[in-house]
Amino acid sequence: MKKNIFNNYLKKFDDMPKAFRKSKYIFCYLMVALAVINFCIFYVAVNINSILLAFREFTGYDEYYHEQYVWSFANFIRMFKDFALPNSTVGVAVKNTLKYFATNIFFMIPVSYLVSYFLFKQVYGYKVFRVIFFLPSIISAVVYVTVFKNFIQTFGPLYMVLKGISGYELPALLSNPKTATPTIIVYTIWTGLGINMILYQGAMKRVPVEVLEACEMDGGGWFHEMFYVITPMVWPTLSMTIILAFTGLFNSSGPILLFSEAGTVAGANDTTTIAFYIFQRTQTGGALEYPAAIGIFFTVASIPIVILTRALFKRLDPEVEY
């Protein structure tokens, strides 16, 4: 069907006068040029210094006390050596980053899609639930972090409820290195469902009512309607959110800075992620060559992953039009 539409478009395009065809080409070139200029200015120009920093190695000072550098791969070699060290900060950062990413892919996206379907079906109280799920997206993260920390802290509401019901005393979750990262991940789940749900519900509302009625007349239940009718028809939106998640694979992180500012969270080495580790290194005023190398490496490493993911989802595309 797509091929026929494209062929008809080309036929109409060939029937146009040459002046109109020429202007159409100019318009396309200008649109592409706008994207290229935007990329060159706001990515290449902004990040060129960071890219160059990654390949500089500090060698000392000259007789005038000027810093001396040479071009090398020393920062990347240092990074791989750090990976090999037990409990290295970089290694912990990578593990925590992958935890946030896995939570998003295997829990948050499926749950937000499932909840979106039931809200789309207008279950009892769906308007209230819609507001509850989306509220964290429009209220300041500082407010929600403060509420969450007060809720789970010692002698807080959760602590008192658990102790009153079962006598269990909730430990200090954020100050324990073993529970600090899982606790922040729970927070990201609590506050991270809203945006995807809006996208999914918007796509579901575009599904023709006749198709849903046909499924119901054929005896299909909610499971068949969700996975055999709606999912193929909203697949472009669903696959887009998954691909976007893969583009931020090594940028996955939680609000670690907000949690650690009050001094109640475990040490930075226990909860850090790649993005937060780079941020910390740039804020300490020390050498920037090493964090620049880490950023370049994980940026380059994510490119083939995103390309392969996009190719995989393109092959899985059910090619449904409506």
Secondary structure, DSSP 8 states (H G I E B T S, - for coil): -HHHHHHHHHHHHHHS-HHHHHHHHHHHHHHHHHHHHHHIIIIIIHHHHHHHHTTEEEEEE-TT--EEEEE-SHHHHHHHHHHHSTT-HHHHHHHHHHHHHHHIIIIIHHHHHHHHHHHHTT-TTHHHHHHHHHHHHHS-HHHHHHHHHHHHSTTSHHHHHHHHHH------TTTSHHHHHHHHHHHHHHHSSHHHHHHHHHHHTTS-HHHHHHHHHTT--HHHIIIIIIHHHSHHHHHHHHHHHHHTGGG----HHHHHTTT-S--HHHH--HHHHHHHHHHTTS-SHHHHHHHHHHHHHHHHHHHHHHHHHHHH------
